[in-house]
Amino acid sequence: MGTGENEESLTNRQGHPVTDNQNVRTVGNRGPTTLENYDFLEKISHFDRERIPERVVHARGAGAHGYFETYGKAGAEDVSTYTRAKVFQGAGKQTPVFVRFSTVAGAKESPETARDPRGFAVKFYTEDGNWDLVGNNLKIFFVRDPIKFPDMIHAFKPDPVTNIQNPERMFDFVSQSPEATHMITFLFSPWGIPANYRQMQGSGVNTYKWVNAEGKAVLVKYHWEPLSQGIRNLTQKEADEIQGKNTSHATQDLYEAIDRGEYPEWELCVQIMSDDEHPELDFDPLDDTKLWPTDKFPFLPVGKMVLNKNPENFFAEVEQASFGTGVLVDGLDFSDDKMLQGRTFSYSDTQRYRVGANYLQLPINAPKKRVATNQRDGQSTYYVDAAPGKNPHVNYEPSVLDGLKESKQEGKEHHPAYNDRLVREGIDRPNNFGQAGETYRNFEEWEKEELVSNLADALAVSHKTIQETMIDHFTQADEEYGRRVAQKLEEVLAQMKDMQNNDQIGTADSEKAMYSAQRKSHKADPY
């Protein structure tokens, strides 16, 4: 203990006991202050740096701890038939997990009622190291090529001049990216606003591979299906009512459910497909804008996840949690999915920028097993990844001076073969509208009505060329779909003729809300 210190005493980061945490040092009790106020300067300079750069996407989020329990099977077969990943072996084995849920386009304090995909990222702390399964609640995506991703996000984010999210920008991009029609159909239906984080599905979205002990691989897609809590979605009107009272309803719902012992559970299911091009399908199985038909590739349960512990510190755990699609363990592998390979560089790269080069030394990100590397230094190095008893002077490999050695390869390596030209081309089977039409036809009537109404409201502020292109896309998906959106759009445009502003930069409803604030406000005198 320091001078005048006990177990409850406040100290600064240097370990100095703080004897006055209420007053800065001043010339007289009225000031001015002096520059050598060390305790104050340490406190305020750290406070000035309490926030790290906000995620460009998935900034708004919540999280929880729990465990994954494997069934040891993939459907009725032993899971080792398809993968040697230890996390799936041995029925009943449990692996600790941390899950972060999020919205995609909004800022850190944006409402959780936004019409937006939801992130669903799971970090498995396996005996072979971390495995990150990073996906969304919806099972498909807007684009199939990673070079389009930055433009897509720019179009969905607020206008760089007005700082207002304008649907015209989004539909301008989407109208020139017809592969997005399927995702737009889901997003503008009630599936675009899950009731909360507990009652939504999750998906790895991209196609991965499983590799067994013989080095043989299959293509695999991951799906999280809610168990007892079920699936619930919101209409736009319902979401608006909730947002007027609580912009953090989903975070609160998750925290309180776990706090009262109602632990949310999801079953992890996989779809498995042989690793080839499958010419019998009318789409490319690596295309992340498509669903794999369940009649041909059924959901096979492989385990369940339970979230049973809330974070003790939101910033340290939820905000600093860092995920990457390239974080795979033995028995799991990459497919040739273009979006997966683009994401694999981007995710880990953004964590190094946002949290720092040593983000994997933070407790929430560190694996729960031994780590021994030759990586050294960099900002915020917390410790050296050295192995006990090894030569501390050797931070390289290979070496004969008692440094780290390579691990032994267990199981045969998977060696995919390639023989083709290096090109910059789109895929051969885009089929941009087929599944969008199927999805529309599978909706219940109230879901169709909600979809059509939401699309018309958002398209109403778009340029006529954009409107016509989007209606053409919907019509190619399903004739009724396009016709209903066109009719509803005419109704919305007729209602908007009476508005004062002919240059709207938001939806029709947001425009009405702006004028409502002017009309319903109460005059006040200056004070």
C-alpha positions in Angstrom: 0.0 0.0 0.0 1.1 3.5 -0.7 1.2 6.4 1.8 -2.2 7.0 3.3 -3.7 4.3 1.0 -6.0 1.3 1.7 -7.8 -1.3 -0.4 -10.5 1.2 -1.3 -8.2 4.1 -2.2 -8.4 5.8 -5.6 -5.1 5.9 -7.5 -4.1 7.2 -10.9 -2.7 5.0 -13.7 0.8 5.4 -12.3 -0.4 3.9 -9.0 -0.2 7.2 -7.1 -2.8 7.6 -4.4 -5.2 10.5 -5.3 -5.9 12.6 -2.2 -8.2 15.2 -3.8 -10.4 14.2 -6.7 -12.7 17.3 -6.4 -10.4 20.3 -7.0 -7.7 21.2 -9.4 -4.6 23.1 -8.2 -5.1 26.8 -8.6 -3.6 30.2 -7.7 -6.0 31.0 -4.9 -9.3 29.2 -4.7 -10.7 31.2 -7.7 -7.9 30.3 -10.1 -6.2 30.4 -12.6 -5.1 26.8 -12.8 -1.5 25.8 -13.3 0.0 23.5 -15.9 1.5 21.0 -13.5 -2.0 19.6 -12.4 -0.7 16.1 -13.1 -3.7 14.1 -11.7 -6.1 16.4 -13.7 -4.1 16.2 -16.9 -3.9 12.4 -16.7 -7.6 12.1 -16.0 -8.8 14.6 -18.7 -6.3 13.4 -21.4 -7.5 9.8 -21.0 -11.1 11.0 -21.0 -10.4 12.8 -24.3 -9.4 9.5 -25.7 -12.2 7.3 -24.3 -13.7 6.6 -27.6 -12.0 4.7 -30.4 -12.9 5.3 -34.0 -16.5 4.2 -34.7 -17.0 1.2 -37.0 -17.8 2.3 -40.5 -20.5 -0.4 -40.6 -22.1 -2.3 -37.7 -21.4 0.7 -35.3 -24.5 0.2 -33.2 -24.4 -3.0 -31.3 -25.0 -5.1 -28.2 -23.4 -8.4 -27.0 -23.4 -11.2 -24.6 -21.4 -14.3 -23.5 -22.5 -17.9 -23.6 -21.6 -21.3 -24.9 -22.0 -23.5 -28.0 -22.8 -27.2 -27.4 -22.2 -29.5 -30.3 -24.4 -32.4 -31.2 -21.5 -34.3 -32.7 -23.6 -34.9 -35.8 -24.6 -33.1 -38.9 -28.2 -34.2 -39.1 -28.1 -38.0 -38.7 -24.5 -38.5 -39.7 -21.4 -38.2 -37.5 -20.0 -34.7 -38.1 -16.5 -36.1 -38.7 -17.7 -37.3 -42.1 -17.6 -33.7 -43.2 -15.2 -31.8 -40.9 -12.4 -32.5 -38.4 -13.0 -29.2 -36.6 -12.8 -30.0 -32.9 -15.5 -27.6 -32.0 -18.1 -29.9 -33.6 -16.7 -33.3 -32.3 -18.1 -35.2 -29.3 -21.8 -34.7 -28.5 -22.3 -32.4 -25.5 -18.9 -30.7 -25.7 -19.3 -27.0 -24.8 -17.2 -24.1 -26.3 -17.3 -20.5 -24.8 -18.6 -17.9 -27.2 -19.1 -14.1 -27.3 -21.8 -12.7 -29.7 -22.2 -9.2 -31.0 -25.4 -8.1 -32.6 -25.6 -4.9 -34.5 -27.3 -2.7 -37.1 -25.3 -2.0 -40.3 -25.6 1.4 -41.7 -26.4 3.6 -38.7 -24.0 5.4 -36.4 -23.2 4.2 -32.9 -26.3 5.9 -31.2 -28.7 5.3 -34.1 -32.2 3.8 -33.4 -32.4 0.0 -33.2 -35.7 0.2 -35.1 -34.0 1.1 -38.4 -34.8 -0.7 -41.5 -31.4 -2.3 -41.9 -29.8 -5.7 -41.9 -28.6 -6.9 -38.4 -25.1 -8.2 -37.8 -24.8 -11.5 -36.1 -21.1 -12.2 -35.2 -20.1 -15.1 -33.0 -16.6 -15.6 -31.6 -15.9 -19.3 -30.6 -13.0 -19.6 -28.1 -12.1 -23.2 -29.3 -9.3 -25.4 -28.1 -7.6 -24.8 -31.5 -7.9 -21.0 -31.1 -10.6 -18.6 -32.1 -13.2 -19.1 -34.8 -15.2 -16.1 -35.9 -18.5 -16.8 -37.7 -19.4 -13.3 -38.9 -22.7 -12.8 -40.7 -26.1 -11.1 -40.7 -29.7 -11.9 -39.7 -30.7 -12.1 -43.4 -29.3 -15.1 -45.3 -28.3 -13.2 -48.5 -26.5 -9.9 -49.4 -26.9 -6.9 -51.7 -23.8 -7.5 -54.0 -21.7 -10.5 -55.0 -18.4 -8.7 -55.7 -16.4 -7.1 -53.0 -15.2 -4.2 -55.2 -18.8 -2.8 -55.0 -19.0 -2.9 -51.2 -17.5 0.6 -50.4 -19.8 2.2 -53.0 -22.8 0.3 -51.6 -22.1 1.6 -48.1 -21.5 5.1 -49.3 -24.9 5.1 -51.0 -26.6 3.8 -47.9 -24.9 6.3 -45.5 -26.0 9.9 -45.1 -25.4 12.4 -48.0 -21.9 13.9 -47.7 -23.4 17.4 -48.2 -26.7 17.4 -46.3 -25.7 14.6 -43.8 -29.2 13.1 -44.3 -29.9 9.6 -45.3 -31.7 9.8 -48.7 -33.4 6.8 -50.2 -32.7 8.2 -53.7 -29.0 7.6 -53.1 -29.6 3.9 -52.1 -32.0 3.2 -55.0 -29.7 5.0 -57.4 -27.0 2.4 -56.6 -29.4 -0.5 -56.3 -31.1 0.2 -59.6 -27.7 -0.2 -61.3 -27.0 -3.4 -59.3 -29.9 -5.7 -60.3 -28.4 -8.5 -58.2 -29.6 -6.5 -55.1 -33.3 -7.1 -56.0 -33.6 -10.2 -53.8 -32.0 -8.5 -50.7 -34.2 -5.3 -51.3 -37.3 -7.6 -51.3 -36.3 -8.9 -47.9 -35.2 -5.6 -46.5 -38.4 -3.6 -47.3 -40.6 -6.4 -46.0 -41.1 -6.9 -42.2 -38.0 -9.0 -42.3 -36.1 -5.7 -42.6 -36.9 -4.8 -39.0 -36.5 -7.6 -36.5 -38.4 -7.1 -33.2 -35.1 -7.4 -31.3 -31.8 -9.3 -31.3 -33.1 -12.4 -29.5 -35.9 -13.1 -31.9 -34.1 -13.1 -35.2 -32.2 -15.6 -37.3 -28.5 -15.5 -38.1 -26.5 -16.6 -41.1 -22.9 -16.8 -42.2 -24.2 -15.4 -45.5 -21.1 -16.5 -47.4 -20.2 -20.0 -48.5 -17.4 -21.7 -46.6 -15.8 -25.2 -46.7 -15.6 -28.0 -44.2 -12.6 -30.3 -44.5 -12.4 -33.8 -43.0 -9.4 -35.8 -41.8 -8.8 -37.1 -45.3 -8.5 -33.5 -46.6 -11.8 -33.9 -48.5 -13.9 -30.7 -48.6 -17.6 -29.8 -49.0 -19.2 -26.4 -49.4 -21.2 -25.3 -46.3 -23.6 -22.5 -45.3 -24.3 -21.7 -41.7 -27.7 -20.7 -40.2 -28.7 -19.8 -36.7 -32.3 -20.6 -36.0 -33.9 -19.2 -32.8 -35.3 -21.9 -30.5 -37.9 -21.2 -27.8 -37.9 -17.4 -28.2 -39.0 -17.7 -31.9 -38.8 -15.2 -34.7 -40.6 -11.9 -34.7 -40.6 -8.9 -37.0 -42.1 -5.4 -37.0 -44.0 -3.3 -39.5 -42.8 0.2 -40.2 -45.7 1.7 -38.2 -44.9 -0.5 -35.2 -41.2 0.4 -35.4 -42.0 4.1 -35.6 -44.0 3.9 -32.4 -41.3 2.0 -30.6 -38.6 4.5 -31.7 -40.6 7.4 -30.3 -40.2 5.9 -26.8 -36.9 3.9 -26.9 -34.1 4.0 -29.4 -32.2 1.2 -27.6 -35.0 -1.2 -27.2 -33.1 -4.2 -28.6 -30.1 -3.7 -26.4 -32.3 -3.4 -23.4 -34.3 -6.4 -24.3 -31.2 -8.6 -24.7 -29.7 -7.4 -21.4 -32.9 -7.7 -19.3 -33.8 -11.2 -20.7 -30.4 -12.6 -19.7 -30.5 -10.7 -16.4 -33.8 -12.4 -15.5 -32.5 -15.9 -16.6 -34.4 -16.1 -19.9 -31.4 -17.2 -21.9 -31.8 -16.9 -25.6 -30.9 -20.0 -27.6 -30.2 -20.7 -31.3 -29.7 -24.0 -33.1 -26.8 -24.0 -35.6 -27.8 -25.7 -38.8 -25.7 -26.2 -41.9 -26.4 -26.8 -45.5 -23.9 -29.0 -47.3 -23.1 -29.2 -51.0 -20.4 -31.0 -52.9 -17.5 -28.7 -53.9 -18.1 -28.2 -57.6 -20.0 -25.8 -59.9 -23.4 -27.6 -59.9 -24.6 -26.9 -63.4 -28.0 -28.3 -62.6 -28.8 -25.1 -60.5 -29.9 -21.9 -62.2 -27.5 -19.9 -60.0 -23.9 -20.1 -58.9 -23.8 -21.7 -55.4 -21.0 -19.2 -54.4 -23.3 -16.3 -55.2 -24.2 -14.7 -51.8 -27.3 -13.0 -53.3 -28.9 -16.5 -53.4 -30.5 -19.0 -51.1 -29.7 -22.7 -51.4 -33.0 -24.4 -51.8 -33.8 -26.5 -48.7 -35.5 -29.3 -50.6 -32.2 -30.1 -52.3 -29.9 -29.0 -49.5 -31.7 -29.4 -46.2 -30.8 -27.8 -42.9 -28.8 -30.2 -40.8 -28.6 -29.3 -37.0 -25.1 -29.5 -35.6 -25.4 -27.8 -32.2 -27.0 -25.1 -30.2 -25.8 -21.8 -28.6 -27.0 -20.3 -25.3 -26.3 -16.7 -24.2 -26.3 -16.7 -20.4 -24.0 -13.8 -19.3 -24.2 -10.1 -19.9 -21.0 -8.0 -20.4 -19.5 -6.5 -17.3 -18.2 -3.5 -19.2 -19.8 -2.5 -22.5 -16.8 -0.7 -24.0 -14.2 -3.3 -23.0 -16.3 -6.2 -24.4 -18.9 -5.1 -26.9 -17.2 -2.0 -28.4 -13.7 -3.5 -28.6 -14.9 -6.9 -29.7 -13.2 -7.5 -33.0 -14.2 -10.2 -35.6 -12.9 -11.4 -38.9 -14.2 -13.7 -41.6 -10.7 -15.1 -42.0 -10.5 -16.4 -38.4 -10.9 -20.1 -39.1 -9.6 -23.2 -37.3 -8.4 -26.5 -38.6 -11.2 -28.3 -40.4 -12.8 -25.1 -41.6 -11.7 -23.4 -44.8 -12.5 -20.7 -47.4 -14.5 -21.3 -50.5 -14.0 -19.3 -53.7 -16.8 -17.0 -52.8 -15.6 -13.6 -54.0 -17.3 -11.6 -51.2 -15.9 -13.9 -48.5 -12.4 -13.4 -49.8 -12.9 -9.6 -50.0 -14.3 -9.5 -46.5 -11.4 -11.6 -45.1 -8.9 -8.8 -45.8 -11.2 -6.0 -44.9 -12.4 -7.2 -41.5 -9.1 -7.8 -39.8 -7.6 -4.7 -41.5 -10.3 -2.5 -40.0 -9.8 -3.9 -36.5 -6.1 -3.0 -36.7 -7.0 0.5 -37.6 -9.9 0.9 -35.2 -8.7 -0.9 -32.0 -4.9 -1.1 -32.8 -2.3 -3.5 -34.1 -2.4 -5.5 -30.8 -6.2 -5.8 -30.7 -5.9 -9.6 -30.2 -4.2 -9.1 -26.8 -7.4 -7.5 -25.4 -9.2 -10.1 -23.2 -12.4 -10.1 -25.3 -10.5 -10.9 -28.4 -7.7 -13.1 -27.0 -8.1 -16.9 -27.5 -8.6 -18.9 -24.3 -5.5 -21.1 -25.0 -1.7 -20.6 -25.2 -0.4 -18.1 -27.7 3.2 -18.0 -28.8 4.2 -15.7 -31.7 7.2 -13.8 -33.0 5.0 -10.7 -33.5 6.4 -7.8 -31.5 5.8 -4.2 -30.5 3.3 -1.8 -32.1 0.9 0.6 -30.4 -0.6 -0.7 -27.1 1.5 -3.8 -26.7 0.3 -5.3 -23.5 2.6 -8.3 -23.2 5.0 -10.4 -25.3 3.6 -13.5 -26.9 6.5 -15.5 -25.7 6.5 -19.2 -24.8 7.9 -20.0 -21.3 11.4 -21.4 -21.3 12.1 -20.3 -24.9 15.0 -18.0 -25.8 13.7 -14.5 -25.3 16.4 -13.2 -27.7 14.9 -15.1 -30.7 11.9 -13.4 -32.2 12.1 -15.1 -35.6 11.8 -18.5 -37.2 13.5 -20.7 -38.3 16.2 -20.8 -35.7 18.5 -23.3 -34.0 18.8 -21.1 -30.9 15.9 -22.4 -29.0 13.2 -20.3 -30.7 9.6 -21.3 -31.6 9.0 -24.2 -34.0 6.3 -25.0 -36.6 3.4 -27.1 -35.4 2.8 -30.6 -36.8 0.2 -30.9 -39.5 -2.7 -33.2 -38.3 -5.0 -34.5 -41.0 -4.4 -34.2 -44.7 -4.3 -30.7 -46.1 -7.1 -29.7 -48.6 -5.6 -28.8 -52.0 -8.2 -27.3 -54.3 -7.1 -27.4 -58.0 -7.4 -24.5 -60.4 -6.9 -24.3 -64.2 -8.4 -21.1 -65.7 -7.6 -17.7 -67.0 -7.2 -14.7 -64.6 -10.0 -12.4 -65.6 -12.2 -9.6 -64.3 -15.7 -10.9 -65.2 -19.1 -11.4 -63.6 -20.4 -14.9 -62.9 -22.0 -16.9 -65.7 -25.4 -17.6 -63.9 -26.4 -14.2 -62.3 -30.2 -14.9 -62.4 -30.8 -11.6 -60.6 -34.6 -11.8 -60.3 -35.6 -15.5 -60.0 -35.3 -15.9 -56.3 -36.6 -12.4 -55.6 -39.8 -13.4 -57.2 -40.0 -16.6 -55.3 -39.4 -14.7 -52.0 -42.2 -12.3 -52.9 -44.6 -15.1 -53.7 -43.8 -16.9 -50.5 -44.7 -13.8 -48.4 -48.1 -13.7 -46.6 -50.5 -11.0 -47.9 -49.8 -8.6 -45.0 -46.1 -8.9 -45.7 -46.6 -8.1 -49.4 -48.6 -5.1 -48.5 -46.0 -3.9 -46.1 -43.2 -4.5 -48.6 -45.1 -2.6 -51.4 -45.9 0.3 -49.1 -42.4 0.7 -47.8 -40.9 0.6 -51.3 -43.3 3.1 -52.6 -42.6 5.5 -49.8 -38.9 5.3 -50.2 -39.0 5.4 -54.1 -41.2 8.5 -54.1 -38.3 10.9 -53.5 -36.2 9.2 -56.2 -35.6 10.4 -59.8 -38.1 9.1 -62.3 -35.5 7.1 -64.1 -34.6 5.3 -60.9 -38.3 4.6 -60.1 -38.8 3.1 -63.6 -35.7 0.9 -63.3 -36.6 -0.4 -59.9 -40.2 -1.2 -61.0 -38.8 -3.0 -64.0 -36.6 -5.1 -61.7 -39.6 -5.9 -59.5 -41.6 -6.8 -62.5 -38.9 -9.1 -63.8 -39.0 -10.8 -60.4 -42.8 -11.1 -60.4 -45.4 -9.3 -62.6 -47.7 -8.7 -59.6 -44.9 -7.4 -57.5 -43.9 -4.7 -60.1 -47.5 -3.8 -60.8 -48.4 -3.3 -57.1 -45.3 -1.2 -56.4 -46.0 1.0 -59.5 -49.7 1.6 -58.4 -48.7 2.4 -54.8 -46.0 4.7 -56.0 -48.5 6.7 -58.0 -50.7 7.1 -54.9 -47.8 8.3 -52.8 -46.6 10.8 -55.5 -50.2 12.2 -55.7 -50.2 12.8 -51.9 -46.8 14.5 -52.1 -47.9 17.1 -54.6 -49.4 19.3 -51.8 -46.1 19.5 -49.9 -44.3 22.9 -50.0 -40.9 21.4 -50.8 -40.5 19.9 -54.3 -36.9 18.9 -53.6 -37.3 16.3 -50.8 -34.1 14.8 -49.5 -35.8 12.1 -47.2 -38.8 9.8 -47.4 -42.3 11.1 -47.8 -42.9 10.3 -44.1 -39.7 12.1 -43.0 -40.8 15.1 -45.0 -44.2 15.1 -43.2 -42.4 14.9 -39.9 -40.2 17.9 -40.6 -43.2 20.1 -41.4 -45.1 18.7 -38.4 -42.4 19.9 -36.1 -42.8 23.4 -37.6 -46.6 23.4 -37.3 -46.9 21.8 -33.9 -44.1 23.6 -32.1 -44.8 26.2 -29.4 -43.6 29.7 -29.5 -41.3 30.9 -26.7 -39.9 34.2 -25.7 -36.1 34.6 -25.2 -34.8 34.5 -21.6 
